[in-house]
Amino acid sequence: MASLTQRQQQLHEEGCLELSSGRPEWEVFDLVEQHYAKYRDRVIELLEKTRPTWTKDGDKRPGTDAAWQVSQELGKEGLYVSAVHPSVDEEDDWTGPRFYVSLVEAAKKRGPAPRPPSEVSDLLWPCLEDRRLPRITELGWTCIPSGSNPQTLHADILCSEEDPPHPRLPSLGRFHHFLWKPDRKSLCTTKVVPKGFNEGSVNWWHYDELVQVSSSSIIID
């Protein structure tokens, strides 16, 4: 593999790259925005009807039952709602739900996704071999109730085994997330821990290392 460019280093070694020019042009991103524009208000309306159940999920994530109810309504549209890592207070105690709307099933009905543009491929896969069979594992948007506390610090992809069979290689990311604001103006509220590649294990000192991003579009690993 050739030496990494500065932007590749930022992504694969630091774990986060802010896209100063905004999100890349790719039909897949357009599809997400189309579904967001079409279904956002409906999802919010359906979730609001379930609000009385948001704090009655026991040991499950807040909003788990609410997400299931809304998914039953939207499943025929190819949408699935889940309760993701919840909002928390300063003691990291759960204070409320946060939701994610997946449109993977709707997208699959359209057939294979178009390959990403070269500017995306170059960033994500410095090794040419890794570009042979890329996969999209998720498509969707977050739905956060107004006035929610910050989200608990977490890693989206983790391994529960003590010795992961396929650990992340140094300076080579695998599971990249594109996050962006559809208005292209608002800044992402995401905070990240640079170089926080810890197989999903979060510790208290990571909170002291949090950095606020300052872009309307980012890639995180």
Secondary structure as the mmCIF struct_conf table of DSSP 4:
data_model
#
loop_
_struct_conf.conf_type_id
_struct_conf.id
_struct_conf.beg_label_comp_id
_struct_conf.beg_label_asym_id
_struct_conf.beg_label_seq_id
_struct_conf.end_label_comp_id
_struct_conf.end_label_asym_id
_struct_conf.end_label_seq_id
HELX_LH_PP_P HELX_LH_PP_P1 ALA A 2 THR A 5
HELX_RH_AL_P HELX_RH_AL_P1 GLN A 6 GLN A 9
HELX_RH_PI_P HELX_RH_PI_P1 GLN A 10 GLU A 14
BEND BEND1 GLY A 15 GLY A 15
STRN STRN1 CYS A 16 GLU A 18
TURN_TY1_P TURN_TY1_P1 SER A 20 SER A 21
BEND BEND2 ARG A 23 ARG A 23
HELX_LH_PP_P HELX_LH_PP_P2 PRO A 24 GLU A 25
HELX_RH_AL_P HELX_RH_AL_P2 GLU A 27 LYS A 49
TURN_TY1_P TURN_TY1_P2 THR A 50 THR A 50
HELX_RH_3T_P HELX_RH_3T_P1 ARG A 51 THR A 53
TURN_TY1_P TURN_TY1_P3 TRP A 54 THR A 55
TURN_TY1_P TURN_TY1_P4 GLY A 58 ASP A 59
BEND BEND3 LYS A 60 LYS A 60
HELX_LH_PP_P HELX_LH_PP_P3 ARG A 61 ARG A 61
TURN_TY1_P TURN_TY1_P5 PRO A 62 GLY A 63
HELX_RH_AL_P HELX_RH_AL_P3 THR A 64 LEU A 74
HELX_RH_3T_P HELX_RH_3T_P2 GLY A 75 GLU A 77
TURN_TY1_P TURN_TY1_P6 GLY A 78 GLY A 78
STRN STRN2 TYR A 80 ALA A 83
BEND BEND4 HIS A 85 HIS A 85
HELX_LH_PP_P HELX_LH_PP_P4 PRO A 86 PRO A 86
STRN STRN3 SER A 87 VAL A 88
TURN_TY1_P TURN_TY1_P7 GLU A 90 GLU A 91
STRN STRN4 TRP A 94 GLY A 96
STRN STRN5 PHE A 99 SER A 102
HELX_RH_AL_P HELX_RH_AL_P4 VAL A 104 LYS A 108
TURN_TY1_P TURN_TY1_P8 LYS A 109 ARG A 110
BEND BEND5 PRO A 112 PRO A 112
HELX_LH_PP_P HELX_LH_PP_P5 ALA A 113 PRO A 117
HELX_RH_AL_P HELX_RH_AL_P5 SER A 118 LEU A 124
BEND BEND6 PRO A 126 CYS A 127
HELX_RH_3T_P HELX_RH_3T_P3 LEU A 128 ARG A 131
BEND BEND7 ARG A 132 LEU A 133
STRN STRN6 GLY A 140 CYS A 143
TURN_TY1_P TURN_TY1_P9 SER A 146 GLY A 147
HELX_LH_PP_P HELX_LH_PP_P6 SER A 148 PRO A 150
STRN STRN7 GLN A 151 GLN A 151
HELX_LH_PP_P HELX_LH_PP_P7 THR A 152 LEU A 153
BEND BEND8 ASP A 156 ILE A 157
BEND BEND9 GLU A 161 ASP A 163
BEND BEND10 PRO A 165 HIS A 166
HELX_LH_PP_P HELX_LH_PP_P8 PRO A 167 LEU A 169
TURN_TY1_P TURN_TY1_P10 PRO A 170 SER A 171
BEND BEND11 PHE A 175 PHE A 175
STRN STRN8 HIS A 177 TRP A 180
TURN_TY1_P TURN_TY1_P11 PRO A 182 ASP A 183
BEND BEND12 ARG A 184 SER A 186
HELX_LH_PP_P HELX_LH_PP_P9 LEU A 187 CYS A 188
STRN STRN9 LYS A 191 VAL A 192
TURN_TY1_P TURN_TY1_P12 PRO A 194 LYS A 195
BEND BEND13 ASN A 198 ASN A 198
TURN_TY1_P TURN_TY1_P13 GLU A 199 GLY A 200
HELX_RH_3T_P HELX_RH_3T_P4 TRP A 204 GLU A 209
STRN STRN10 VAL A 211 GLN A 212
BEND BEND14 SER A 215 SER A 216
STRN STRN11 SER A 217 ILE A 220
#
